[in-house]
């Protein structure tokens, strides 16, 4: 009887402790990717880092990225609406359920901050916050927010702390049309009006934004 009582008491204690953690605030889920049961996560980690903070500046930081945006891009890679030979290959076998799990895992990780090049961040901040009226470049902040947090409902990505090399590469691909999965050619029309100096400066400013 004592053993039964102890088991019941332990069960009640556990039950009472569960509401303390808010939904999506499970620390183990944030640390242990095996809980998501996605066999491809190790492959993702090779380029993007286990915690989504890639060491290679040419590869996106996925940590803290909006779940909806990650899923959108994985689907685009799988359908080859967004071309990247490595990502097209990696996304090809993924099911929607696996994409969901990967997106959930990486969106729950904390993005590590970085520092932008002080020589050009002033120009980058000016373009990011106010655009360039003379050439018709709108403010980046209009869609991505003043702190770079983006807009998950509109599937605009979180940019804060993203690698400058990666950001500038994507802007140049939009500029050339090599990347063309933006709704209504929104990013292509913007990037076409930007100079290389503006692209580099904006990318450096974004890298220095604190996530």
C-alpha positions in Angstrom: 0.0 0.0 0.0 2.8 2.4 0.8 4.3 1.8 -2.6 1.0 2.4 -4.3 0.6 5.6 -2.3 4.1 6.8 -3.3 3.3 6.1 -7.0 0.0 8.0 -6.8 1.7 10.9 -5.0 4.5 11.1 -7.6 1.9 11.0 -10.4 -0.1 13.9 -8.8 3.1 15.9 -8.3 4.0 15.4 -12.0 0.5 16.4 -13.0 0.6 19.5 -11.0 3.9 20.5 -12.5 2.9 20.2 -16.1 1.0 23.5 -16.4 4.1 25.5 -15.4 5.6 25.0 -18.9 3.8 26.9 -21.5 3.1 25.3 -24.9 6.2 25.3 -27.1 8.4 26.0 -24.0 9.7 22.5 -23.4 13.4 22.9 -22.8 14.1 19.2 -23.7 12.4 19.8 -27.1 14.7 22.7 -27.7 17.8 20.7 -26.9 17.2 17.2 -28.1 16.5 16.9 -31.8 15.9 13.2 -31.5 12.4 14.0 -30.0 11.4 15.1 -33.5 12.3 11.8 -35.1 13.8 13.3 -38.2 16.7 11.2 -39.6 17.8 14.0 -41.9 18.6 16.4 -39.1 22.2 15.3 -38.9 22.6 16.2 -42.6 21.0 19.6 -42.0 23.4 20.1 -39.1 26.4 19.6 -41.3 25.8 22.9 -43.1 23.4 24.8 -40.7 24.8 23.7 -37.3 23.1 21.4 -34.8 21.5 24.4 -33.1 20.8 26.1 -36.4 23.7 28.6 -36.1 25.8 27.8 -39.2 29.5 28.4 -39.1 29.7 28.7 -42.8 28.6 32.3 -43.7 27.3 31.1 -47.0 24.7 29.0 -45.3 21.7 30.4 -43.6 21.3 30.5 -39.9 18.0 28.6 -39.3 17.9 29.1 -35.5 15.0 31.3 -34.6 13.7 31.4 -38.1 9.9 31.4 -38.4 8.5 27.9 -38.8 6.2 29.0 -41.6 9.1 30.4 -43.6 11.3 27.3 -43.2 8.5 25.1 -44.4 7.8 27.4 -47.3 11.4 27.3 -48.4 11.8 23.5 -48.0 8.7 23.1 -50.2 10.2 25.5 -52.8 13.5 23.6 -52.8 11.7 20.3 -53.2 9.6 21.6 -56.1 12.7 23.3 -57.6 10.9 26.6 -57.4 14.1 27.8 -55.6 17.3 26.5 -57.1 20.2 25.4 -55.0 21.8 22.1 -56.0 22.5 21.0 -52.4 19.2 22.0 -51.0 17.2 20.6 -53.9 18.8 17.3 -53.3 18.3 17.4 -49.5 14.7 18.5 -49.7 13.6 16.0 -52.4 12.9 13.1 -50.0 11.3 15.1 -47.2 7.6 14.6 -46.5 5.4 17.4 -45.2 5.5 15.9 -41.8 9.3 15.8 -41.7 9.4 19.4 -42.9 7.1 20.3 -40.1 9.3 18.6 -37.6 12.5 20.2 -38.9 10.9 23.6 -39.0 9.7 23.2 -35.4 13.1 22.2 -34.1 15.1 25.0 -35.8 12.5 27.7 -35.0 12.8 26.8 -31.3 16.6 27.4 -31.3 18.2 30.7 -30.2 20.0 32.6 -33.0 23.5 33.7 -31.9 24.2 37.4 -32.4 27.0 38.8 -34.7 28.6 42.1 -35.5 28.4 44.0 -38.8 31.2 45.9 -40.5 31.3 49.3 -38.9 32.6 50.9 -42.1 29.4 50.4 -43.9 26.6 49.8 -41.3 25.6 53.5 -41.4 24.7 53.2 -45.0 23.1 49.9 -44.4 20.9 51.2 -41.6 19.8 54.1 -43.7 18.7 51.8 -46.6 17.2 49.3 -44.1 15.1 51.9 -42.2 14.3 54.5 -44.9 15.2 53.0 -48.3 16.4 55.1 -51.2 13.7 57.3 -52.5 15.8 58.5 -55.5 16.0 54.9 -56.9 12.7 53.6 -55.6 14.2 51.2 -53.0 11.7 50.8 -50.1 12.7 50.4 -46.5 13.5 46.8 -45.6 12.0 47.5 -42.2 8.5 47.9 -43.8 8.3 44.1 -44.3 11.0 42.7 -42.0 10.4 45.0 -39.0 12.6 47.6 -37.3 14.5 44.9 -35.4 14.6 42.4 -38.3 12.1 40.0 -36.7 10.1 39.6 -39.9 6.5 38.6 -40.2 5.6 34.9 -39.9 2.0 35.4 -41.1 3.2 36.9 -44.3 6.1 34.5 -44.4 8.7 37.3 -44.4 11.8 35.9 -42.7 13.5 36.8 -39.5 16.7 38.6 -40.7 18.3 39.7 -37.4 21.8 38.3 -37.0 21.8 36.5 -40.3 25.2 36.1 -42.0 26.0 39.1 -44.2 27.6 36.8 -46.8 24.4 34.8 -47.0 22.1 37.9 -47.2 24.2 39.6 -49.9 24.3 36.4 -51.9 20.5 36.1 -51.8 20.0 39.7 -52.7 22.3 39.3 -55.7 20.4 36.1 -56.8 17.1 38.1 -56.6 18.8 40.8 -58.6 19.9 38.5 -61.3 16.7 36.4 -61.2 18.6 33.3 -60.2 16.3 33.2 -57.2 12.7 33.7 -58.2 10.4 32.2 -55.5 9.4 35.6 -54.1 5.7 36.4 -54.3 4.8 39.0 -56.9 8.5 39.5 -57.7 8.7 41.6 -54.6 12.3 41.0 -53.7 13.5 40.9 -57.4 12.0 44.3 -58.0 13.7 45.7 -55.0 17.1 44.1 -55.5 17.2 45.2 -59.1 17.2 48.8 -57.9 20.0 48.3 -55.4 23.7 48.9 -56.0 26.3 46.4 -54.9 27.5 48.9 -52.3 23.9 49.1 -50.9 23.5 45.3 -50.9 26.8 44.9 -49.0 25.9 47.6 -46.5 22.4 46.3 -45.8 23.7 42.8 -45.4 26.3 44.0 -42.8 23.7 46.0 -40.9 21.4 43.0 -40.8 24.2 40.8 -39.5 24.6 43.2 -36.6 20.9 43.4 -35.7 20.4 41.7 -32.4 18.0 38.7 -32.6 
